[in-house]
């Protein structure tokens, strides 16, 4: 009998992450850059470049924030995730998204950053002390990834997108140089265009996991203008009505050509693929020949996307069975 735990019974931890975009109008590749953090060797994303974020803390719960954000028209779960994304981004990078802009009133940001890092409840204390409101209205739902059932650590991660305003960039339009890795959870901070990040990954200068790789690919394919980002990933990570599609990749051994002969040993099926089963009913979400998958070569070192269908529409949406 196997001594390994049943992965399906492992706790799925709620988490949130923030894709931070800084406008850079004078660049040719894309007119924006994306904030990415390199994780330390002890994290579940060993040495990988990710967007800032982390696990939801009890102090992020929406019920704790209704006095500060009484008129927020978002659901409790969405508000909780957004608070988490903003708090974690502050802890990991030093960037704090609030109304008014935190750096205009906060003179001891690094002290507060350390306090929040040590105790998440201090984030609300920070906001109350300096009369700041987390800028949850500036976060656009972008993707929702649930770790596959075969992984030892599992997360239900909500990805949000935000574009920095003039208060967070310098007079030349570049991103502000005020942000840095915390040296603990994160050891390096980079600002990449999607093309640069994907090129460095291809050249094996950085490590990307499928969710980050797919988000960057969707952003690159949307065009070089940051104004196009609200529709990035439509039909893939989001439906065409803008709602986010829940994606829990389903792993399959690959025997399909031409990828099999190119040493792509397996693939991750996504919603709409003929091998992706509905998370509630267990029924296939696609018909024979429908493709929405990432082929994998090596140890998560090379990916190839094959897609000829869109994610199922809202009428076919179901609640995820974790």
ABEGO torsion letter per residue (X at the ends): XBABBBAAABBBBBBBBBBBBBBBAABAABABBBBBBBBBAABABBGBBBBBEEBBBAAABAAAAAAABAABABBAAAAAAAAAAAAAAAAAAGBBBBOBBAAAABABAAAAAAAAAABAAAAAAAAAAAGBBBBAAABBBABBBBBBAABABBBBBBBBBBBBBAAABBAAGBBBAABBBAGBABABBBBBBAAAAAAAAAAGABBBBAAAAAAAAAAAAAEABAAAAAABGBGAABBAAGBBBBBBBBBBBBABOAAAAAGBABBBBBBGBAABBBAAAGBBABBBGBBBBBBBBEBGABBBBBBABBBBBAAABBBBBX
